[in-house]
């Protein structure tokens, strides 16, 4: 496995997002295989960047290869991986992992045993990995993060994003084909 550097993220989110599927994401040595992501770019009405920079989304406008962490509905933390060029305001939302490392810590943080549900959803991912606002803006190629790419490409399925009211039909959700760890199943063709 190869550690992903910032140069990996210095491309369009539409190139980066599908390539993230199958990579291993670790935070302080806890994590697993990324099985589902969603892409958001600055021209996307569903993106936090669409209306411009704010204190909340500042990290999304920063350099690629950094974390953008925000609170969803005032309840759950969500992790995005910033992509594109400087100030491109593009990011890939990590929607689900197949938990593989540190399962006992994840179970303790989530308060459940069901491995399939530990990281099935963006809020669950952050809770299981201990991600909070303190991770916002941190480089993805330095501790506490580890992002490793497998030499073999994962089989990708794609479909519409989840839980949106604007631009919901865009097929910018990428998932590991056949994974049982997705946050929601993909529509059948």
C-alpha positions in Angstrom: 0.0 0.0 0.0 1.1 3.5 -0.8 0.6 6.6 1.4 -1.5 9.2 -0.6 0.2 12.6 -0.7 -1.3 16.0 -1.3 -0.6 15.8 -5.0 -3.2 12.9 -5.3 -5.9 15.4 -4.2 -4.7 18.3 -6.5 -7.1 17.2 -9.2 -10.8 17.5 -9.9 -12.9 15.8 -7.2 -14.6 13.9 -10.1 -11.3 12.2 -10.7 -10.3 11.7 -7.1 -13.6 10.5 -5.6 -13.9 7.2 -7.5 -10.2 6.5 -6.8 -10.7 6.9 -3.1 -13.0 3.8 -3.1 -10.8 0.9 -1.9 -8.3 3.1 -0.1 -7.7 2.7 3.6 -8.4 5.6 5.9 -6.9 5.6 9.4 -7.2 8.2 12.2 -4.9 7.5 15.1 -4.5 4.0 13.8 -8.3 3.3 13.7 -10.2 2.9 10.5 -10.8 0.8 7.4 -11.4 0.5 3.7 -13.3 3.4 2.1 -16.4 1.9 0.5 -18.5 4.9 -0.3 -17.9 8.6 -1.1 -19.7 11.5 -2.7 -18.3 14.3 -4.8 -19.0 18.0 -4.4 -17.6 20.9 -6.5 -18.0 24.6 -6.3 -20.6 24.8 -9.1 -22.8 22.3 -7.3 -25.9 23.8 -5.6 -25.7 21.0 -3.0 -22.1 21.9 -2.1 -21.2 23.9 1.0 -18.9 26.0 -1.3 -21.7 27.0 -3.7 -22.5 30.3 -1.9 -18.9 31.2 -1.2 -16.5 31.0 1.7 -17.7 31.2 5.3 -16.0 30.5 8.7 -17.7 27.1 8.6 -16.5 26.0 5.2 -13.1 27.8 5.1 -11.1 24.5 5.0 -13.0 23.5 1.8 -11.4 26.5 0.1 -7.9 25.6 1.4 -5.2 23.6 -0.2 -6.0 20.1 -1.5 -5.1 17.1 0.7 -6.6 18.5 3.9 -9.7 17.6 5.9 -12.9 19.6 5.9 -14.9 18.6 8.9 -18.3 20.1 9.6 -21.3 19.4 11.9 -24.4 18.1 10.0 -27.8 19.2 11.4 -26.0 20.2 14.6 -25.6 16.5 15.5 -23.0 14.5 13.5 -19.5 15.4 12.4 -18.8 14.7 8.7 -15.4 14.2 7.1 -14.6 15.6 3.6 -11.3 15.2 1.8 -10.4 18.5 0.0 -9.6 18.2 -3.7 -8.8 20.4 -6.7 -6.3 23.2 -7.0 -5.7 26.0 -4.5 -9.1 27.5 -3.5 -11.0 25.1 -5.9 -13.5 24.4 -3.1 -14.1 20.8 -4.1 -14.3 17.8 -1.6 -15.2 14.2 -1.4 -17.5 13.3 1.6 -16.5 10.0 3.2 -19.9 8.2 3.5 -18.9 4.7 4.6 -15.9 2.4 5.6 -15.5 -1.3 5.9 -14.0 -1.3 9.4 -10.8 -3.3 9.6 -8.5 -1.7 12.2 -9.3 -0.9 15.8 -12.7 -2.5 15.9 -12.9 -2.6 19.7 -12.2 1.2 19.9 -14.9 1.8 17.2 -17.4 -0.4 19.0 -16.7 1.5 22.3 -17.1 4.9 20.6 -20.3 3.8 18.8 -21.8 1.7 21.6 -22.7 -1.2 19.4 -21.3 -4.5 18.2 -22.7 -4.8 14.7 -19.6 -4.5 12.5 -21.7 -3.5 9.5 -23.2 -0.5 11.2 -20.0 0.8 12.8 -19.1 3.1 9.8 -22.2 3.0 7.5 -22.9 6.7 7.1 -20.8 9.9 7.4 -21.7 10.6 11.0 -21.0 7.0 12.0 -17.6 7.2 10.3 -16.6 10.2 12.3 -17.9 8.9 15.6 -16.2 5.5 15.1 -12.9 7.2 14.2 -13.1 9.9 16.8 -13.2 12.7 14.2 -14.3 16.1 15.5 -14.0 19.8 14.5 -10.4 19.6 15.9 -9.5 17.6 12.7 -10.8 20.4 10.4 -8.0 21.7 8.2 -5.5 19.0 9.1 -3.3 17.5 6.4 -4.3 14.1 5.3 -0.7 12.9 4.8 0.3 13.5 8.4 -0.8 12.0 11.7 -3.4 11.6 13.0 -4.5 10.7 9.4 -3.2 7.9 7.3 -4.6 7.3 3.8 -3.3 4.3 1.9 -3.9 3.3 -1.6 -4.0 -0.4 -2.6 -2.1 -1.3 -5.8 -5.3 -3.1 -7.1 -8.2 -0.9 -8.3 -11.5 -1.6 -6.6 -14.7 -2.3 -8.7 -16.8 0.9 -8.6 -20.5 1.4 -8.8 -22.1 4.9 -9.0 -25.4 6.5 -8.4 -27.1 9.6 -7.1 -26.1 11.2 -3.8 -28.0 10.6 -0.6 -30.2 13.0 1.4 -30.1 16.1 -0.8 -32.8 18.5 -1.9 -30.7 20.2 -4.6 -28.9 18.4 -7.5 -29.9 15.1 -6.0 -29.9 13.4 -9.4 -26.2 13.9 -10.1 -24.5 10.5 -10.2 -21.6 11.6 -8.0 -21.9 8.9 -5.4 -19.1 6.2 -5.8 -19.2 2.9 -3.9 -17.4 -0.4 -3.8 -19.5 -2.7 -5.9 -21.2 -5.3 -3.8 -20.1 -4.0 -0.4 -22.3 -4.8 2.5 -20.9 -1.8 4.4 -22.6 1.0 2.4 -24.7 3.6 4.1 -27.5 2.8 1.7 -27.7 0.5 -1.2 -27.3 1.9 -4.7 -30.3 1.9 -7.1 -30.3 -1.2 -9.4 -29.8 -0.4 -13.1 
